[in-house]
Amino acid sequence: MTAAGLLAALKAAGDGAYRRYGSPATLDRVACYQGYATGWTPPGEGPGGGILFHYETATGTWRPPNVGSGGFCEGYAAREIADHLPGCSW
């Protein structure tokens, strides 16, 4: 998954996530692992922090269930997965 792909998924989420997460123009520091990904809003864009994405195989789409500057994966991704995504700690 690319930063552009995750940004497109964020914009297409349909639940207001793009606006709620600060309407970033880009994402950086993208990392993926076993159906999960994180992308970070660059400094000066939005509230700052990381956005967790989960790939839904039934719909073939990435969805952003949570955002934060730390611990934003807790309750959304198993610890074994979070350990492989920088900044996605419990």
Secondary structure as GFF3:
##gff-version 3
##sequence-region A 1 90
A	DSSP	alpha_helix	3	12	.	.	.	ID=ss1
A	DSSP	alpha_helix	17	20	.	.	.	ID=ss2
A	DSSP	beta_strand	28	33	.	.	.	ID=ss3
A	DSSP	beta_strand	36	41	.	.	.	ID=ss4
A	DSSP	beta_strand	49	56	.	.	.	ID=ss5
A	DSSP	beta_strand	61	68	.	.	.	ID=ss6
A	DSSP	alpha_helix	79	82	.	.	.	ID=ss7
###
